[in-house]
């Protein structure tokens, strides 16, 4: 059981490092924009949703996608829409001066950030695909035994790993943000916006192609939704 929890934590922590998805981009933007507190609550909501997807995958619900092949294309279109909107928001981003850094917000604002992070991840069912593939590899290696009693501890460890990485990221941004050139930060954020827009167009085009079963797409190495 201890090994299962450790592996879940490491997979959640290391798997969240690439700043490629909309949640990661939003957390990064909030950290750079002097609003790390709301970024943490946003990450906490996303971590909870990803932990739940990891638990569903642990319980073997990845086969559900094989029985309903239209879910993946629909989720890709939804993901493309999310990436497009976020990309446009980042493209028109205007940096907030340090002197205008927001004070800690009210609990209602934190709850809104938490709910936003949860929905941003929960509305992407291809996380179920990602975790099913990861758990298939772990089970084949003998590192994790897929028994129902281990699903909740593994999922909890995944959520803690995800939150730990975003806490690390926000901590580093809070400590070293003042060393960043504001113009360079603006360019970075707008570049991420352009990448998200391009990704949205690519995902949308792939979503309109003929859907393939999960098992076929997984073993061909296709990434369902890189966002």
C-alpha positions as CSV (number, residue, x, y, z in Angstrom):
1,X,0.0,0.0,0.0
2,X,2.8,2.4,0.8
3,X,4.4,1.8,-2.6
4,X,1.0,2.5,-4.2
5,X,0.7,5.8,-2.4
6,X,4.2,6.9,-3.2
7,X,3.8,6.1,-6.9
8,X,0.5,8.0,-7.0
9,X,2.1,11.0,-5.4
10,X,5.1,11.0,-7.8
11,X,2.9,10.5,-10.8
12,X,0.7,13.4,-9.8
13,X,3.7,15.7,-9.0
14,X,5.9,14.9,-12.0
15,X,3.0,14.6,-14.4
16,X,1.9,18.2,-13.6
17,X,5.2,19.8,-14.3
18,X,4.7,20.5,-18.1
19,X,3.0,23.9,-18.4
20,X,0.9,22.7,-21.3
21,X,-2.7,22.5,-20.1
22,X,-5.2,25.3,-19.4
23,X,-5.1,24.8,-15.7
24,X,-1.3,25.0,-15.5
25,X,-1.3,28.1,-17.8
26,X,-3.9,29.9,-15.6
27,X,-2.1,29.0,-12.4
28,X,1.2,30.3,-13.9
29,X,-0.5,33.5,-15.0
30,X,-2.0,34.1,-11.6
31,X,1.4,33.5,-10.0
32,X,3.1,36.0,-12.3
33,X,0.3,38.4,-11.9
34,X,0.7,38.7,-8.1
35,X,-2.4,36.5,-7.3
36,X,-0.9,33.3,-6.0
37,X,-3.6,32.7,-3.4
38,X,-6.3,32.3,-6.0
39,X,-3.9,30.3,-8.1
40,X,-3.5,27.9,-5.3
41,X,-7.3,27.4,-4.9
42,X,-7.6,27.0,-8.6
43,X,-4.9,24.3,-8.5
44,X,-6.6,22.6,-5.5
45,X,-9.8,22.2,-7.5
46,X,-8.0,20.8,-10.4
47,X,-6.1,18.4,-8.2
48,X,-9.3,17.1,-6.7
49,X,-10.8,16.4,-10.1
50,X,-7.7,14.7,-11.4
51,X,-7.6,12.5,-8.3
52,X,-11.2,11.5,-9.0
53,X,-10.3,10.6,-12.6
54,X,-7.3,8.6,-11.3
55,X,-9.6,6.6,-9.0
56,X,-12.1,5.9,-11.8
57,X,-9.3,4.7,-14.0
58,X,-8.0,2.5,-11.1
59,X,-11.5,1.0,-10.9
60,X,-11.3,0.0,-14.5
61,X,-13.7,2.6,-16.0
62,X,-11.5,3.3,-19.0
63,X,-13.4,0.6,-20.8
64,X,-16.4,2.9,-20.7
65,X,-14.8,5.0,-23.4
66,X,-14.6,1.9,-25.7
67,X,-18.3,1.4,-25.3
68,X,-19.1,5.1,-26.0
69,X,-16.6,6.1,-28.7
70,X,-18.3,9.5,-29.3
71,X,-17.3,10.8,-25.9
72,X,-13.6,11.4,-26.9
73,X,-14.4,13.5,-30.0
74,X,-16.9,15.5,-28.0
75,X,-14.4,16.1,-25.2
76,X,-11.8,17.2,-27.7
77,X,-14.2,19.8,-29.1
78,X,-14.9,21.0,-25.6
79,X,-11.2,21.1,-24.9
80,X,-10.5,23.0,-28.1
81,X,-13.1,25.6,-27.1
82,X,-11.5,26.0,-23.6
83,X,-8.0,26.3,-25.1
84,X,-9.3,28.9,-27.6
85,X,-11.0,31.1,-25.0
86,X,-8.0,30.9,-22.6
87,X,-5.6,31.6,-25.5
88,X,-7.5,34.7,-26.5
89,X,-7.6,35.9,-22.8
90,X,-3.8,35.5,-22.5
91,X,-3.1,37.1,-25.9
92,X,-4.8,40.3,-24.6
93,X,-3.2,40.0,-21.2
94,X,-2.0,43.3,-19.5
95,X,0.4,42.9,-16.6
96,X,-0.7,44.1,-13.2
97,X,1.9,46.3,-11.5
98,X,3.3,45.0,-8.2
99,X,1.9,48.0,-6.4
100,X,-1.5,46.9,-7.4
101,X,-1.1,43.3,-6.2
102,X,-4.5,42.2,-4.8
103,X,-5.0,41.7,-1.2
104,X,-6.2,38.2,0.0
105,X,-9.6,37.8,-1.4
106,X,-12.8,36.8,0.4
107,X,-13.8,33.2,0.9
108,X,-16.4,33.4,-1.8
109,X,-13.6,34.3,-4.3
110,X,-11.6,31.4,-3.1
111,X,-14.5,29.1,-3.5
112,X,-15.1,30.4,-7.0
113,X,-11.4,29.7,-7.9
114,X,-11.6,26.2,-6.4
115,X,-14.8,25.4,-8.4
116,X,-13.3,26.8,-11.6
117,X,-10.2,24.6,-11.2
118,X,-12.4,21.6,-10.5
119,X,-14.7,22.1,-13.5
120,X,-11.7,22.9,-15.8
121,X,-10.3,19.5,-15.1
122,X,-13.6,17.6,-14.6
123,X,-14.9,18.6,-18.0
124,X,-12.0,16.9,-19.6
125,X,-12.8,13.1,-19.6
126,X,-9.7,12.3,-21.5
127,X,-7.9,12.4,-18.1
128,X,-9.5,9.0,-17.7
129,X,-7.7,7.9,-20.8
130,X,-4.4,9.2,-19.5
131,X,-4.7,7.6,-16.1
132,X,-5.9,4.3,-17.6
133,X,-2.8,4.2,-19.8
134,X,-0.5,5.0,-16.9
135,X,-2.1,2.4,-14.6
136,X,-2.0,-0.2,-17.4
137,X,1.8,0.4,-17.6
138,X,2.2,0.4,-13.8
139,X,0.2,-2.8,-13.4
140,X,2.2,-4.5,-16.2
141,X,5.4,-3.5,-14.4
142,X,4.3,-5.1,-11.2
143,X,4.7,-1.8,-9.2
144,X,1.0,-1.3,-8.5
145,X,-1.7,-4.0,-7.9
146,X,-5.0,-2.8,-9.2
147,X,-7.3,-3.9,-6.3
148,X,-10.4,-1.8,-5.4
149,X,-9.1,-1.2,-1.8
150,X,-6.1,0.7,-3.2
151,X,-8.1,3.0,-5.5
152,X,-8.9,5.7,-2.9
153,X,-5.4,5.9,-1.4
154,X,-3.9,6.1,-4.8
155,X,-6.3,8.8,-6.0
156,X,-5.6,10.8,-2.8
157,X,-1.9,10.6,-3.3
158,X,-2.3,11.7,-7.0
159,X,-4.3,14.8,-5.9
160,X,-1.7,15.6,-3.2
161,X,1.1,15.2,-5.8
162,X,-0.7,17.6,-8.2
163,X,-1.3,20.2,-5.5
164,X,2.3,19.8,-4.2
165,X,3.7,20.7,-7.7
166,X,1.5,23.7,-8.1
167,X,2.3,24.9,-4.6
168,X,6.0,24.5,-5.5
169,X,5.5,26.5,-8.7
170,X,3.6,29.3,-6.9
171,X,6.2,29.4,-4.1
172,X,9.0,29.8,-6.7
173,X,7.1,32.5,-8.5
174,X,6.4,34.3,-5.3
175,X,10.0,34.3,-4.3
176,X,11.6,35.2,-7.6
177,X,8.9,37.0,-9.5
178,X,10.4,40.4,-8.8
179,X,13.5,39.4,-10.7
180,X,11.5,38.9,-13.8
181,X,11.4,41.7,-16.4
182,X,7.7,42.8,-16.7
183,X,8.0,43.0,-20.4
184,X,9.4,39.5,-20.6
185,X,6.6,38.2,-18.5
186,X,4.0,39.8,-20.7
187,X,5.7,38.3,-23.8
188,X,5.8,34.9,-22.1
189,X,2.1,35.0,-21.2
190,X,1.1,36.1,-24.6
191,X,3.2,33.4,-26.2
192,X,1.4,30.8,-24.1
193,X,-1.8,32.3,-25.4
194,X,-0.7,31.9,-29.0
195,X,0.3,28.3,-28.3
196,X,-3.1,27.6,-26.7
197,X,-4.9,29.1,-29.8
198,X,-2.8,27.0,-32.1
199,X,-3.4,23.9,-30.0
200,X,-7.2,24.6,-30.0
201,X,-7.2,24.7,-33.8
202,X,-5.2,21.5,-34.0
203,X,-7.4,19.7,-31.4
204,X,-10.6,20.9,-33.1
205,X,-9.4,19.6,-36.5
206,X,-8.5,16.2,-35.0
207,X,-11.9,16.0,-33.2
208,X,-13.7,16.3,-36.5
209,X,-11.8,13.3,-37.9
210,X,-13.3,9.8,-37.6
211,X,-13.2,8.7,-33.9
212,X,-11.2,5.6,-33.1
213,X,-11.7,3.3,-30.0
214,X,-9.6,4.1,-27.0
215,X,-7.6,1.0,-27.1
216,X,-6.6,1.5,-30.7
217,X,-5.7,5.2,-30.1
218,X,-3.8,4.4,-27.0
219,X,-1.6,1.7,-28.4
220,X,-0.9,3.8,-31.5
221,X,0.6,6.4,-29.2
222,X,-2.0,9.2,-29.9
223,X,-2.4,11.8,-27.2
224,X,-6.2,12.4,-26.9
225,X,-6.1,16.0,-25.5
226,X,-2.7,17.5,-24.8
227,X,-4.3,20.5,-23.3
